[in-house]
Structures are given as structure tokens and as C-alpha cells.
């Protein structure tokens, strides 16, 4: 029993104390037994039947335990004493806080019944107020939890529905979700009411809602009405265990659209307990819930928009950097095309003339040899004129430094040729910016490409650096062998120059190739001086170099970047100052589509 009635007495027979057929009760005849029972249940009433001194002592101890030991002010304590037993009723009222003092006289049984029932009604009223207050508090707390909870809306609405069911003393309740026009889904977390939920689903399955539900959707406000006898939900009412007297329909509205209906069936016996205060609380709850759900949906929408905006900004930033670099390359390309056109023609003419110049030098040397022979012949004939000519030529040869000129002229020609060849190499690098074609792709072997590259660089590398290879890629892939060789040459030369300039004690270049998730991963690493972050940020900029004037063009890595982009690859640079620099190139393995 939720709130039992206890009769406290030492006597086995209490028929003379209580009205006949009054209420069901339990007897307490000892303090120990009484405390145990009182601890386990909150009693609605404790009747102290006093007929002896032992009853007085037991009654006082029980009353004191209820009021002080349990701090219970709600349980009704009624003193019912034998007329022959004289008691100080005022002392009992003040000290033990009993609620009524009655005389166990058969003539007063009707009056005693009335008083006892009134006290029970008082206890019920107090308990109902407590329950009502708890239900109201729980509902308001539930709404507040909406603003902080991370659960989805369905879970939150189920919790709210259960709380509201307690507030309005509902026999059963349902969540009816409006998934789309004329389509509804019924839900109830209480497994004991599964059969009722299935019946409700059958009622709304045809898309036609009962009037008690459609009215709530039309007005978008909670509806509390007497149940209409129109037969629309008779099949459901027939399966409810209690007699239903009214219903509550609570629409969940978000941005002027009903997304869910909370439907409650209130038993006829509980209708008197649903007051205007509850109706006002329900209406306020509806307003707060609408505001919170709209805010939650707005926050969700804002979060999604923020995520999309963040991704878009990152994409725009990446695109901006790529466009800026491409624009820079395009500008350099246009400039390079003009430079190449203006310089290439005279340069080709000058280079082609070196063959003739070499022939001219042979003739000059031959002429000088013939002059020497002539002078020798003249000297033999002892001709006076020849003697003067010989003297004149000897003086001229000494004055003009012919011997020095003949020794130095080939060195001058060699230096000029090297200088012109350097100009030609610069123009070749510049021209790579103006070429938009990728070059014909074919199936190549990276180990063969690397071997050919190292053969071309064998005189440059010589004994200056140790080259280590770690080739763990034995597949053929589609690329341009010539462009791949140019990339490797530039990277290896760049590493070699850094090692030589830094004077690294044991210079080493490590070249590796392996398959990764993105394709072929190619690495070139040196143990040189490394780079600062400021230098690393500019290494792909055309004409940027850390070398002195005349020692570097600043185009090597720019050419590498341009070629890698054309081949559909990616290039990354890692460097630690004073430790190493590593370039990682990634190329796709897929065969290009045939046009």
C-alpha cells in the first residue's frame, strides 16, 4: 500500500475504538515493530488507540518518532481514547502535534468516522499538492534542459511527454510525428503501452487525423477538452484499462509549423485534479518549448552554415594561393617568352660563329708558322733587307706580345663559350615557364630514369658527395621521362650546391622511391645546412636565390615546381636548420585517358 493506515495499541481488539467497516489498516503493538513499518512507508494516518498506561507510552513514542524522528508533518495523527481514560488533550496537541482527539464512544462512531475521513482527505490533498508541485517542477526543468542538452529532438520530446503525462495524470500518452503531409508516425517509449501505440498508429495510418488532433494543428495551441463521442478513437479507448474522461493535445510548434503532437488520455477519476493552474503552466510550457526548439534549430542551422563557410574559406584561401602562384608563373612565362625570343636569335648566331672563329685561329697560327719559316730562309741567305725585316718583325712580335696572345686567345674563346652556354641554359629554364604542354606521357621505369640522371651528373658529383639510393618501387607508371630527369637533376644539383657551400663534413644525398596511397612517392634528402621558415616560404618563387650574384639564377626549384604541376603531381619541402632538407614528390600512377 502506498500510504497505509496504522492503528497503534497494545490491545488485540480495537473494534470498540474504530467505526465499523471504516478502512483497511495495519496494527502496531510495539515501538520496534512500529519504527520498522513507518520507515518503509509514509503513512496516511496513525490512529493512537489509548485504553491503558501502556497504550499511552506506546502512543507517545510513536507520535514522537513520526514528528521528530521522521520529520513528518504530513501524516495525520488521531488520538482515539477510551472514555474512562482521562488524558490532557491540550498537552497531546502541543507536544506531540496530533491532529485530532476523539473519544471511543459507540454513540460518537458516526462523528469519529467523519473526522477520520476528513483527515484522510486532508492528507490526500497535501500529497496531491506535493505530486503536482513535483510534476510542475520536473516539466519546467525538462524544458530548461532543452537549452543545454545534447540529445536529439526526439529523445528530448519523449522526456518532455513523460513529464507532462505525470502533470496531467494521464493514463497513456503518444508522440505523433508529422513526417510529411498526410503521413504520421506514432511513438511511445513505454513498452507496456506498445499495443496502445500500435492501435493509435492504425487510427492515423490513413492520413486522416481525428478532430481532437487536427484542431490542435489548426490552432497551434494546446487543447484540453472533454472526449467527444464521435467514434474516431473508440478502438483506442476500448483498449485502455481505465475509463477516459478527457484528452490533452499538445502541439510542438517550430517556426509556425507543427512537427509533433503529444496526445494524452486523462482518466475520468483524475479529471478533478486537472486545475486551471495546470492549464496555465501547460500553456506557458508550450510557449517556452517553442522558443527553445526554434533556438535549437537556429543553432543547428547556424552551426552547419558556419562549417560550410569555414570549409569554403579554406578552399578559397587555397585557391587564392594557387591562383597567385599561377599568376606569378604566368607573368614570368610571358616575360620569359619575350626574353627568349629577343635573345635566342643573336645568341644562336654568336654560337654558330665559334666554328668559324676556330678556323680563323688555325689560319693565324699557320700564317705565323710560315712567317717564321720565311724569316729563317732570309736569315740563311744573309740578305741585308731580310735582316732589317727580321729585326722589324722581331721587335713587333715582342712589342705586341704575340706569344702571350697566342697562349691566351683559346682561353678567352673558352670563357666566352662557357658564358654564352650559361646564357643559353638560363633561357632554357625561362622557356619552361612559357610551355603549357605536359609533354607526351608514356610508361617509364623510375629506377631507369634515376640511373640515367646520375650518369649525366657523374662528373658534377664525382667525389664531392655520397649518393644513397633506396628504390622500393618496381612498377611502371605513366609520365614523361625527360621532364622527370630534369626534375631530379635540378633537385640533386640544388642539394649538391648546398652541401658544398656549407662545407658539410660527410655530405650525403639520399634518394628514395616507394608506393604510397597517392601514387609514387619520390624523395630527395640531403644532410646540409637546412633552411629557415622565411627562406622555405620563397624557394619556389622565380629568381629567388640565397647564393651570391652570378652564382645562381633562382630558377631551379621554380622549374621543378612548374614541371611537377604539369605532370599532375605534388611537391612538399621539409627542412630543419642545421640538420637536413627533404623534397617529397608524389605522382599519380593511373594511365592518362586517351583522347
HELIX and SHEET records of a PDB file:
HELIX    1   1 UNK A   31  UNK A   40  1                                  10    
HELIX    2   2 UNK A   53  UNK A   64  1                                  12    
HELIX    3   3 UNK A   65  UNK A   69  3                                   5    
HELIX    4   4 UNK A   89  UNK A   95  1                                   7    
HELIX    5   5 UNK A  106  UNK A  108  5                                   3    
HELIX    6   6 UNK A  109  UNK A  146  1                                  38    
HELIX    7   7 UNK A  153  UNK A  167  1                                  15    
HELIX    8   8 UNK A  191  UNK A  193  5                                   3    
HELIX    9   9 UNK A  194  UNK A  204  1                                  11    
HELIX   10  10 UNK A  211  UNK A  219  1                                   9    
HELIX   11  11 UNK A  234  UNK A  237  1                                   4    
HELIX   12  12 UNK A  268  UNK A  273  5                                   6    
HELIX   13  13 UNK A  276  UNK A  381  1                                 106    
HELIX   14  14 UNK A  384  UNK A  400  1                                  17    
HELIX   15  15 UNK A  402  UNK A  434  1                                  33    
HELIX   16  16 UNK A  446  UNK A  456  1                                  11    
HELIX   17  17 UNK A  458  UNK A  461  1                                   4    
HELIX   18  18 UNK A  481  UNK A  502  1                                  22    
HELIX   19  19 UNK A  533  UNK A  536  1                                   4    
HELIX   20  20 UNK A  556  UNK A  566  1                                  11    
SHEET    1   A 5 UNK A  26  UNK A  28  0                                        
SHEET    2   A 5 UNK A   5  UNK A   8  1                                        
SHEET    3   A 5 UNK A  45  UNK A  50  1                                        
SHEET    4   A 5 UNK A  76  UNK A  81  1                                        
SHEET    5   A 5 UNK A 100  UNK A 103  1                                        
SHEET    1   B 5 UNK A 183  UNK A 187  0                                        
SHEET    2   B 5 UNK A 170  UNK A 180 -1                                        
SHEET    3   B 5 UNK A 257  UNK A 267 -1                                        
SHEET    4   B 5 UNK A 244  UNK A 254 -1                                        
SHEET    5   B 5 UNK A 223  UNK A 226 -1                                        
SHEET    1   C 2 UNK A 442  UNK A 445  0                                        
SHEET    2   C 2 UNK A 476  UNK A 479 -1                                        
SHEET    1   D 5 UNK A 466  UNK A 471  0                                        
SHEET    2   D 5 UNK A 508  UNK A 516  1                                        
SHEET    3   D 5 UNK A 519  UNK A 526 -1                                        
SHEET    4   D 5 UNK A 580  UNK A 587 -1                                        
SHEET    5   D 5 UNK A 570  UNK A 576 -1                                        
END                                                                             
